Amino acid sequence: MAVAYGAGLRASEVVALKASDIDAARMLLRVEQGKGQKDRHAMLSPQLLEILRAWWCCGRRRGVLMPGGWLFPGRDRLTPLTARQLGRIVHAASAMAGIEKRISPHTLRHSFATHLLENRTDIRIIQVPLSHAKLETTTRYAQVATKTLQSVTSPHDRLEELTVELPPPAAAPRRRLSVARIFLEHGATWRQANAGHLSRDQLAVMAAIERCRTAALGGHVEECADCGHRRIAYNSCRNRHCPQCQAAAARAWLEARQADLLPIAYFHVVFTLPAEIGRLAYTNKAANYDLLFRIAADTLLTIAADPKHLGAKLGITAVPHS
């Protein structure tokens, strides 16, 4: 049931899963010969992976699960659970929970899509894990929202949040802003408004920042060498323009520059390019920025060396800023 709800799979796809279909390195579930006899990948959230790991360990101890065998075997471990048997399990669970409505495995798949929409996930993105050939099929759930796949969190991961009672905060916390969050919430609208004015490099950078540390780039397992504690984390995009990836490098650079500072007064001087030259610089960055650095340095050194001003030789740390 966790797989049906956490990954949005059909009942026939859940029971046909094998242990080898779990791709923990990329945080994906491989679905072989799904509806329409097509292979595809479904999302695998960190919490769902932990549940499947626990299920695997329990099944191995009981001798039910075999390496390379069915993830959910039936009475005979050589054959998988049937869709009808899964339906009976769901009916029994709903009765134990006191749910009076008729519940089926497909209800979990519908809940997967509905809760993603409630979380403001773009319906065009929901179309992918649901493996709908036509968007019209997916539009039965709701109207189009404005987010992207890189921000998708499985609704299964929100269950724990719903069951934990927290004391009301004294004041509403201020939401932490980031470039990735701004891109995810407003990037699609901005790109549409500026269509035709953005280069491939700019679009690639935005896409990398939006996908950074999300399920879209897969994940990995980090393990402490001392205590053996494991943590599942999403992969980084490693784009040099990404604030998340370059934060550590930026801190290290600043610390190194601070170590070079002398106990004297420093001055912050800014050189800007006219708009006309800026447009030329954009298409020929290396030559124009190299020229800007050399002219700025020569200007400062020349003025400082003049006895009318300072009569000294300067030390300069120059960085580009856009």
QUIFEN-V84960 format. One line per field, one symbol per residue. ss: DSSP state (H for helix, E for strand, - for the rest). burial: 1 if it has 16 or more other ideal C-beta (glycine too) atoms within 10 Angstrom, else 0. Layout:
BEGIN
ss=???
burial=???
END
This chain:
BEGIN
ss=-HHHHHH---HHHHH--EHHHEE----EEEE--------EEEE--HHHHHHHHHHHHHHHH--------E--E------E--HHHHHHHHHHHHHH--------HHHHHHHHHHHHHH----HHHHHHHH----HHHH----------HHH---HHHHHHHHH---------------HHHHHHHHHHHHHHH------HHHHHHHHHHHH---HHH-EEEEE------EEEEE--------HHHHHHHHHHHHHHHHHH--------------HHHHHHHHH-HHHHHHHHHHHHHHHHHHHHH-----------------
burial=0111111111111111111011010011111001000001111111111001001000100000100011111000000110100100010001000000001110111011101110001110111111110000010010001011111111110000000000000000000000110011001100100000000000001111111111111010000000000001011110100101100000000000000000000000000000000000100000010001000000010000000000000000000000
END
